[in-house]
Amino acid sequence: MLHVGILQFTLEIPYAESLKDKRNVIKSLKDRLRRSFNVSIAEFEDLDDCTVATLGAVVAGSDVPHLNSTMDHLINELHDWRDGTLADHQLEIISPQQ
């Protein structure tokens, strides 16, 4: 059975002075998270704000504990991120009804 983990999170990037600065920082973060956690990730809100980014990360699998563990590690990585601050996050695991 396929389960999907969805993490929506907001980052504050206080040192970005332009959208170009923000794009560079977010691109670097997205690439690292993709490599480390094998997640799909996209920015979907706050596109015109150079100091705030709202992104979503999605991972799919058949083992809910593994999905939870992956997302917990991802959240810990975001807490430790040196280029900004994790301002908010929301995690949801979607499982099909039996």
ABEGO torsion letter per residue (X at the ends): XBBBBBBBBBBBBAABABAAAAAAAAAAAAAAAAAAAGBBBBBABGAABAABBBBBBBBBBABAAAAAAAAAAAAAAAAABAABBBABBBBBBBBBBX
